[in-house]
Amino acid sequence: MCGIVGLHLRTPELYPRLGELLTGMLCEMSNRGSDSAGVALYGDPTWTPPGRGCVSLLDVDGDDESISAAVGSALGAKVSATTLGETRLLTAAADSETLLAAARAAYPGVLVAGFGADLAVLKGVGDPATLTRSWGLATAQGWQGVGHTRMATESAVTPSGAHPYAVGPEQCLVHNGSFANHATIRRELQAAGVRFDSENDTEVGARFVASRLAEGRDVETALKELCATFDGFYTLLVSNRDSFAVVRDAIACKPAVIAETDDWVAMGSEYRALSGLPGVEKAAIWEPEPEVVYAWTR
């Protein structure tokens, strides 16, 4: 049992409230998983300034100044580092993949929580409410956010095992459930040269989707291929910088609720995660059908 939340804002007037709204949604899911939590947030002008590459790192020793200097030396350009709980968020006037390469050169073996323009990925171990306060999430802004509260079943309780899994540029995936055949698919992806950072089954799903998107599929096609390839019980929420998609397995035993208004689209494992959203009383609300991909584009 884990908790998933996601919020895609259509109205720019609501962008300043993204962090506030996502915090409330995530904390409502605390009793579905209090081992660890994480969020992916798109568009905060302070955390991820427009026009700058962004990389989120975990398990990096040193203060912000020393990390900025080390990665800046590898990049050959100035790098800004910010500590948000257990996450170090780096930005620079370079594309995100170049910045990521510099971070790995400076810190070989570093754990990358996410990368991409406008994307901050924050993860931590412990109670979701405590973590959101340590991040200052309630004051964050942006147009889209995804969150997850974890009850660990498949791997250790560590930052690397927390969701979201953001393994492709501007991409992230959160998951409630388990993939029965993840070990087989992991071996197939590794044989194709895909690198893994954890033993978590969710990472296998995220790497599978990222590989399909890198080959040119759209998110709807990638998720249909996932449904045809993976066995198990799952609800997934997948996002990138401009899209937001939900799918459930063929039996659909893991809970999910979607709500939609002219101002936003939201998803939660339970309705109470959505109950505090503005105008929810007028929203279209439904439970997603098995193996139907529901997708929205910014």
N, C-alpha and C positions, 0 to 999 in steps of 0.2 A: 504494500500500500504506500503510495506516494501522492503528493499533491502537485497538480499542474495549474498554472495560470498564464494567461496571455491577454494583452490589450493592444489593439491596433487603432490609433486615433485618426479620424478623418477630418476633424475640425481643428485648425491651427490654434484657435482660442483655448483649446484644452491642453496644448503641448506643455505649458508651464505646470500642469497638474499630473503629468505622467507618473513621476516618482511617488507622489502622494497616493494616487489611486492604486498603483502597483503594490505599494507597501501594504495597503489595506487588504488587497486580494491575497497576497502571499501569506500574511499573518493569519488570515482565516483558514488557511490550509495547514497550520502548524501541527494539528493533531493527526494529520495524515502522514507526518514525517518530521521528526525533530532531530534526526542525526546530523543533517547538514542541509544547506540551502544555497541557492544561487540565482542570479538574475542576469539577463542580457538586455541591455538598454541601448536604444538607437536614438541618437540625435541630441544628447546633452551638450550644449555649447561650451561648458566649462570642462567636463571630463574628456570630451572628444571634439575639439574645435573643428569647424568646417575646413576642409582643404588640407587636413593633416592626417598622416597615417597613424593608426592606433593599434597597440598590442597590449593584451592583458597577460601578466605573468604571475605564477605562484612559486613558492619555495625559492625565493631569491634572497641571499644574504646581503646585508649592507643597507645604508640609509639612502634616501632618495638622491642625494647629491652624488654619492659614489656610483650608484647605478646609472644615473644620467651621464656621468663622465665616462664610464666603461662602455656603455652602448654608443654614446656619441663618438667616442674614439673609433669604434668599429665602423660606424656609419659614415664618419667624416662630416658630421653636421650636428648641430645642437639638438639634444633630446631632453624633453621634460618628463620627469617621473613623479607620480603621485601615489601615496599609499592609501588604500581604501580597505581597511580590515586586513585580511591576509593577501590581498591582491595588490600588485604593483602595475599601475596603468602608465604606459609609455606613449608619448605622442611626439611627432617630428614632422618637419616639412619634407616628407618623402612618402612614397607610396607604402602601404602597410606591409606588403611582402618584402620590400627592401629593408624596412625597419625590423621586421621579424628575423630576417637573415642576420642582421647586425646583433640583435639580442642573443641569438643562438651562438654567434661567434664569440661574443663577450662572456656568455654563460652556457657552455656546452652542457646539454642534458637538461636545460631549464624546462619547467612545465609550462606550456602555453595554454592559457585558459580561453583565449580567443584573439582574433585579429580582424581588422577590416575598417574601412572608413566609417566613421560615426558610431562605432560599436564599442561598448564597454561591457566586459563580462566579469562579474564579481562572484566569488565562491568562498564558502567558509564552512567550518565544522561547528555545530551547535544549534541552539534555538534560533529559529528564523527571526523572531522579533528582536533578539539581541543583535543578530547579524545586520539586519536592516538599519538599526541605529548606528552601528559601527561604520557602515558605509555612508550614512547620511542620505539614504535613498529617498526619503520623503521630500527632499528639496530638489531632486533631479528633474530634468525636463527632457522632452523628446517626443517622437511620434509613435514609438512602438516599444513594448517591453514584454519579456517572457520570464517566468519564474518557476521555481521547483522547490518543493520540500521533500526530503528523502528519508525513507525508512529502508535501510540497507538490507539487501537480500543476496546480491550476487558478488559483492566485493567489499573490501575494507572501507571503514568510515574515515576517509581522508579528503583533503581538498581535491585530489585528482579523481576521486570517485563521485564527487558532487556534480550535479547538472547545473546549468546547461552544458552540453558538449558542443563546442563551437570550433569545428575542425577545418572548415573551409572559409574563404574570405567573406566576411559579413554574414556568415551562416551560423545557426544554432539549432539544436534539437533538445527537447525534453521528453521524458518517457515515464509512463506509469505502467508497470507490468514486467514481463520477462520474456526474453527470446530463448526458445528451447534449443535452437540450432546455432546459437551464436558462435560456438567454438569452431564449427565447420566453416562458417562464412568468414570468420577471422583468419583462418589458415589460408583461405582462397584470396582474401585481400592482401595478406602479407606476401603471398607468392607473387602478387602483382606489384609489389613494392610499396604497399601502404604501411605507414608507421603508426604504432599504437603507443599510448601513454598510460593506459591503465588496463586492469583486468575486467572492467565493467562491461556488461553486455550492451548497455546503451551506447557505448562508444562504437561498437560494431555497427549498430544502426546508423549512427551519425557519419561514420566513415563510408558506409555504403551509399548513403544519400549524397554525400559530398563528391564521391567518385562519379556518380551518375550526373550530377550537375556540372562537374568539370568536363564531362564528355559531351555536354551540350543539351541534355534533357532539361525540361522545365520541372518545377517542383512537383506538379501534379503527376507527371509521368514517372519521376523518380520514386514517388511514394506508392504508385501503383506497382512498380517493379519490386519495391520492398515488400508489399503485401503478398506478392506472388513468390517471394524468395524466403521470407522469414516465417518460422513457426512460433506459436506462443500466443500469449494474451497481452494486448498492449493498447494504449492510447498514446498517440504522438502529436506533438505540436512542433512544427518546423517553421523557421523564419529565416529570411535574409533581409537585406536593407530595405527592400521594397515589397516584400510579400509575407504572408502569414497563412499557414495551412494546418489543418487538423485531419487525422485519420485514425480509425479504430480497426481492430482485427475482425475476422469474419464472424466471431461469436459476440464480440462487443460486450464482454463482461466487465471491463474496466470503465468506471463511470466517466462521463463527460457531458457538459452542458455548454451550448453556444448561445450567445445573445447578440443581437444586432440592432443598431439604430442608425439614423442618418449621420450621427456624430462619431460612432465607434463600432468596432466589432470586438467581442471579448469571449474568452473561453476559460472555463474552470472545471476542475474535477467534480465540484459540487456547486449548486446554485448560490450558496451563501458566499462564495468567493466573488460573485457578481452583484450581490444585493446592495452594495454601497455605491455603485456607479451612477453618475448623473443621468436621469431619464430612464433608468432601467424599468420603471413601471410601464413605460410605453414600448419597450423593446419586443421584437420578435424573439422568442426563446424556444429552443428545441434541443433534443438529444440527437447527436450525429448518428447516422445509419452505419451499419457495418461495411467496411471497405469502401466507403464513399469518401473521396477526397474533397474537403471543403477548403477553398482557397480564395484569398483576397489580395489585390495588388494596390499599392499606393499610387 
